[in-house]
Amino acid sequence: MADDLYEVLGVSRDASGDDIKKAYRKLAKKYHPDLNPGDRAAEETFKKIQAANNLLSDPEKRRQYDAGEIDAEGNETPRHYYREYAEAGGEHPYRSSAGYEDISDVFSDLFRARGRGGPEGEFRMRGGDARYSIEVPFLEAVNGAKKRVTMPNGKSLEITVPPGLHDGQVLRLRGQGMPGYGGGEAGDAYVEVHVAPHPGFRRHGNNIHVELPIGLHEAVLGAKVRVPTVTGAVTMTVPPGSNSGDTLRLRGKGVPASAGRPAGDEVVTLRVRLPEEPDEDLKSFLADWAKTHAYDPRKGTEG
């Protein structure tokens, strides 16, 4: 069953010609294929809107539609068709009105005349925007990078990933969208960037968090150890008597400074790790040590 043309345009059956025109303009701007590239549903909706406007904006066809003499496609209804067909000698007096109309008037506020002696009715239209999604490695998102990527439409673009980019951030590439019409400027490309997780680093704001395994002797005696950062490994001092869960801070070793934003820090959480294989000397030493240096590591943690 064909859609009711008044419902398609969202107007009442007693709507004026101006009401129909306004409703059509509003819907056409929303669903026009040029503004919804690749959206088949929007294209089909636009065709229905076009067909409804073509028929209802014609006073005679609207009268015939309201009287049930023609259907939503402009074809004569069966009963009326056979009577008139016989009188007309087999020539059908009506034709479908579902084709596209000249949209220069409908989108007059979107187009601007080319001028300079150009033919009347010639117009310019800005190209539609295009939207894409890409994934970048964690370190490139933190430090920034230039990437050449191929978009779904086959177009190759160089994208500048700014330092400190967040997951889900959208980059705007001016003039890299759909081409314009009649000499109009191209649209923009909007690229949503997703940051791939890193096996060692985690980001909280502008700070980078990392867990660092240390040996029992390093925790007890203290040591200078190498620590990975987003810009390369550095040497850090582990103070004597460190415990698992203790945190050390490397100033300025987080997300780099950018656009007036200060650099973040790297927060290093220590994790004491015992030898993977049992060490008899260590066991013997600790057994003797515990006899005279016993302590309760769980003191104060019980409710």
C-alpha positions as CSV (number, residue, x, y, z in Angstrom):
1,M,0.0,0.0,0.0
2,A,1.4,3.4,-1.0
3,D,2.2,5.9,1.7
4,D,-0.3,8.7,2.3
5,L,1.3,11.8,0.7
6,Y,0.2,14.1,3.4
7,E,1.8,11.9,6.0
8,V,5.0,11.7,4.0
9,L,5.3,15.5,4.2
10,G,4.0,15.7,7.7
11,V,1.1,18.1,6.9
12,S,-2.6,18.0,7.4
13,R,-5.0,17.3,4.5
14,D,-6.1,21.0,4.6
15,A,-2.6,22.4,4.5
16,S,-2.1,25.4,2.3
17,G,0.2,25.4,-0.7
18,D,2.8,27.4,1.3
19,D,2.6,24.9,4.2
20,I,3.3,22.1,1.7
21,K,6.2,24.0,0.2
22,K,7.8,24.7,3.6
23,A,7.4,21.1,4.8
24,Y,9.0,19.9,1.6
25,R,12.0,22.3,1.8
26,K,12.6,21.3,5.4
27,L,12.5,17.5,4.7
28,A,14.4,17.8,1.4
29,K,17.3,19.6,3.1
30,K,17.5,16.8,5.7
31,Y,17.3,13.8,3.4
32,H,18.8,15.0,0.1
33,P,21.3,12.4,-1.2
34,D,24.0,15.0,-1.7
35,L,23.9,15.7,2.0
36,N,23.7,12.0,3.0
37,P,26.3,10.3,0.8
38,G,26.0,6.5,0.8
39,D,22.8,6.5,2.9
40,R,20.3,4.4,0.9
41,A,17.5,4.9,3.4
42,A,17.8,8.7,3.2
43,E,17.8,8.5,-0.6
44,E,14.6,6.4,-0.6
45,T,13.0,8.8,1.8
46,F,14.0,11.7,-0.4
47,K,12.3,10.1,-3.4
48,K,9.1,9.7,-1.5
49,I,9.3,13.4,-0.4
50,Q,9.9,14.4,-4.0
51,A,7.0,12.4,-5.3
52,A,4.6,13.8,-2.6
53,N,5.6,17.4,-3.3
54,N,5.3,17.0,-7.1
55,L,1.8,15.8,-6.8
56,L,0.5,18.0,-3.9
57,S,2.0,21.2,-5.2
58,D,0.0,20.8,-8.4
59,P,-3.6,22.0,-7.5
60,E,-5.3,19.9,-10.1
61,K,-3.4,16.7,-9.2
62,R,-4.0,17.4,-5.6
63,R,-7.7,17.7,-6.2
64,Q,-7.7,14.4,-8.1
65,Y,-5.7,12.7,-5.3
66,D,-8.1,14.0,-2.6
67,A,-11.1,12.8,-4.6
68,G,-9.5,9.4,-5.0
69,E,-9.3,9.8,-8.8
70,I,-5.5,9.2,-8.8
71,D,-3.2,7.3,-6.4
72,A,0.0,8.4,-4.6
73,E,2.0,7.8,-7.8
74,G,-0.2,9.9,-9.9
75,N,-1.8,7.0,-11.6
76,E,-5.6,6.9,-12.1
77,T,-7.4,4.6,-9.7
78,P,-8.8,1.4,-11.3
79,R,-12.5,2.3,-11.4
80,H,-11.9,5.7,-12.9
81,Y,-9.2,4.4,-15.2
82,Y,-11.3,2.0,-17.1
83,R,-14.1,4.5,-17.8
84,E,-11.7,7.3,-18.9
85,Y,-9.5,4.8,-20.8
86,A,-12.4,3.7,-23.0
87,E,-13.4,7.3,-23.7
88,A,-9.8,8.3,-24.5
89,G,-9.4,5.5,-27.1
90,G,-6.8,3.7,-24.9
91,E,-4.5,6.6,-24.2
92,H,-3.9,7.0,-20.4
93,P,-4.3,10.7,-19.6
94,Y,-1.9,10.6,-16.6
95,R,1.7,9.8,-16.0
96,S,3.9,9.2,-12.9
97,S,5.2,12.2,-11.2
98,A,7.8,10.5,-9.0
99,G,10.9,11.9,-10.8
100,Y,13.3,14.5,-9.4
101,E,12.4,18.1,-9.9
102,D,14.7,21.1,-10.4
103,I,16.2,21.6,-6.9
104,S,17.7,25.0,-7.5
105,D,14.7,26.7,-6.0
106,V,14.3,24.3,-3.1
107,F,17.9,24.8,-2.0
108,S,18.1,28.5,-2.8
109,D,19.6,29.2,0.6
110,L,22.2,26.5,0.1
111,F,23.3,27.6,-3.4
112,R,24.9,30.9,-4.4
113,A,24.7,32.2,-8.0
114,R,27.9,31.8,-10.0
115,G,27.4,35.3,-11.6
116,R,29.9,36.8,-14.0
117,G,27.5,36.5,-16.9
118,G,26.8,32.8,-16.2
119,P,23.5,31.4,-17.4
120,E,20.4,32.1,-15.3
121,G,19.7,29.3,-12.8
122,E,23.3,28.0,-12.7
123,F,24.3,27.4,-9.1
124,R,27.1,26.4,-6.8
125,M,26.8,23.9,-3.9
126,R,29.2,23.0,-1.3
127,G,30.2,19.3,-1.3
128,G,28.9,17.1,1.5
129,D,31.0,16.2,4.5
130,A,32.5,12.7,4.8
131,R,33.0,10.8,8.0
132,Y,35.6,8.1,8.6
133,S,37.1,6.1,11.5
134,I,40.7,5.0,11.9
135,E,42.8,3.4,14.6
136,V,46.3,4.6,15.6
137,P,48.9,3.0,18.0
138,F,49.0,4.3,21.6
139,L,52.4,5.9,21.3
140,E,51.5,7.8,18.1
141,A,48.4,9.2,19.8
142,V,50.5,10.3,22.8
143,N,53.5,11.8,20.9
144,G,51.8,12.8,17.7
145,A,52.6,11.5,14.2
146,K,51.9,12.0,10.5
147,K,50.0,9.1,8.9
148,R,49.1,8.4,5.3
149,V,45.8,6.5,5.3
150,T,43.5,5.3,2.6
151,M,39.9,6.2,3.2
152,P,36.9,3.9,2.4
153,N,36.4,5.8,-0.9
154,G,39.9,4.9,-2.0
155,K,41.3,8.5,-1.5
156,S,44.7,8.6,0.2
157,L,45.2,11.4,2.8
158,E,48.0,12.5,5.0
159,I,46.7,13.0,8.5
160,T,48.5,14.9,11.3
161,V,47.8,13.2,14.6
162,P,48.4,16.0,17.2
163,P,50.3,15.1,20.4
164,G,48.0,14.0,23.3
165,L,45.1,12.9,21.1
166,H,42.4,11.1,23.1
167,D,40.4,8.0,22.1
168,G,37.3,9.0,20.1
169,Q,38.6,12.5,19.2
170,V,37.5,13.7,15.8
171,L,39.9,15.4,13.4
172,R,38.5,17.9,10.8
173,L,40.3,17.9,7.4
174,R,39.1,20.9,5.5
175,G,38.2,20.4,1.9
176,Q,38.8,16.7,2.0
177,G,35.2,15.7,1.8
178,M,32.8,15.2,-1.1
179,P,33.4,17.5,-4.2
180,G,31.3,20.5,-4.7
181,Y,28.8,21.2,-7.5
182,G,29.0,23.9,-10.1
183,G,32.4,25.1,-8.9
184,G,31.4,25.0,-5.2
185,E,34.0,24.2,-2.6
186,A,34.5,20.7,-1.4
187,G,33.1,19.5,2.0
188,D,35.2,18.5,4.9
189,A,36.3,15.1,6.1
190,Y,35.7,14.2,9.8
191,V,38.0,11.4,11.0
192,E,37.2,9.8,14.3
193,V,40.4,8.4,15.8
194,H,40.4,5.3,18.0
195,V,43.6,4.7,20.1
196,A,44.8,1.1,20.3
197,P,45.6,-0.1,23.8
198,H,49.3,-0.6,24.8
199,P,50.5,-3.6,26.7
200,G,52.5,-1.6,29.3
201,F,51.2,2.0,29.4
202,R,47.8,3.3,30.6
203,R,46.7,6.9,30.3
204,H,44.8,8.9,32.9
205,G,44.4,12.5,31.7
206,N,47.9,13.7,30.8
207,N,49.6,11.2,33.1
208,I,51.0,7.9,31.9
209,H,50.9,5.0,34.3
210,V,53.1,1.9,34.2
211,E,53.9,-1.0,36.5
212,L,57.6,-1.8,37.1
213,P,58.8,-5.2,38.4
214,I,61.7,-5.0,40.8
215,G,63.7,-7.7,42.6
216,L,63.6,-8.3,46.3
217,H,67.2,-7.1,46.7
218,E,66.4,-3.9,44.8
219,A,63.3,-3.3,47.0
220,V,65.3,-3.8,50.2
221,L,68.6,-2.2,49.3
222,G,67.5,0.4,46.7
223,A,68.8,0.5,43.1
224,K,69.0,2.5,39.9
225,V,66.8,0.8,37.3
226,R,65.7,1.5,33.7
227,V,62.1,2.5,33.3
228,P,60.2,2.6,30.0
229,T,58.5,5.9,29.1
230,V,56.5,7.0,26.1
231,T,59.6,8.7,24.7
232,G,62.2,6.0,25.6
233,A,63.7,4.4,28.6
234,V,65.2,6.5,31.4
235,T,67.0,5.7,34.7
236,M,65.1,6.0,37.9
237,T,66.2,5.5,41.5
238,V,64.3,3.0,43.6
239,P,64.7,4.0,47.3
240,P,65.7,1.4,49.9
241,G,62.9,-0.3,51.7
242,S,60.4,0.0,48.8
243,N,57.3,-2.1,48.7
244,S,54.9,-3.5,46.1
245,G,52.3,-0.8,45.4
246,D,54.7,2.1,46.1
247,T,54.5,4.8,43.4
248,L,57.3,7.0,42.1
249,R,56.8,10.0,39.8
250,L,58.8,11.0,36.8
251,R,58.1,14.6,36.2
252,G,57.3,15.6,32.6
253,K,57.5,12.1,31.3
254,G,53.8,11.7,30.5
255,V,51.9,13.2,27.6
256,P,54.1,15.8,26.0
257,A,53.3,19.5,26.3
258,S,51.2,20.9,23.5
259,A,49.2,24.0,22.6
260,G,49.8,25.7,26.0
261,R,49.1,22.5,27.9
262,P,51.9,21.4,30.3
263,A,53.5,17.9,30.0
264,G,52.1,15.2,32.2
265,D,54.0,12.9,34.5
266,E,54.7,9.2,34.4
267,V,53.5,7.4,37.5
268,V,55.5,4.2,38.2
269,T,54.0,1.6,40.5
270,L,56.5,-0.9,41.9
271,R,55.8,-4.6,41.9
272,V,58.3,-6.7,43.9
273,R,58.9,-10.0,42.1
274,L,60.6,-13.0,43.7
275,P,62.8,-15.4,41.6
276,E,60.8,-17.7,39.4
277,E,62.7,-20.7,40.7
278,P,63.0,-21.5,44.4
279,D,66.3,-20.2,45.8
280,E,67.6,-22.3,48.7
281,D,70.1,-19.7,49.8
282,L,67.3,-17.1,50.0
283,K,65.0,-19.5,51.8
284,S,67.7,-20.3,54.4
285,F,68.6,-16.7,54.9
286,L,65.0,-15.6,55.4
287,A,64.3,-18.5,57.8
288,D,67.2,-17.4,60.0
289,W,66.3,-13.7,59.6
290,A,62.6,-14.3,60.6
291,K,63.6,-15.9,63.9
292,T,64.9,-12.6,65.2
293,H,63.2,-10.1,62.9
294,A,59.6,-11.3,62.8
295,Y,56.9,-8.8,61.9
296,D,53.3,-8.9,60.8
297,P,52.8,-7.4,57.3
298,R,49.0,-7.6,57.8
299,K,48.9,-5.6,61.0
300,G,46.2,-2.9,60.8
301,T,44.5,-4.4,57.8
302,E,42.1,-6.6,59.6
303,G,38.7,-5.2,60.5
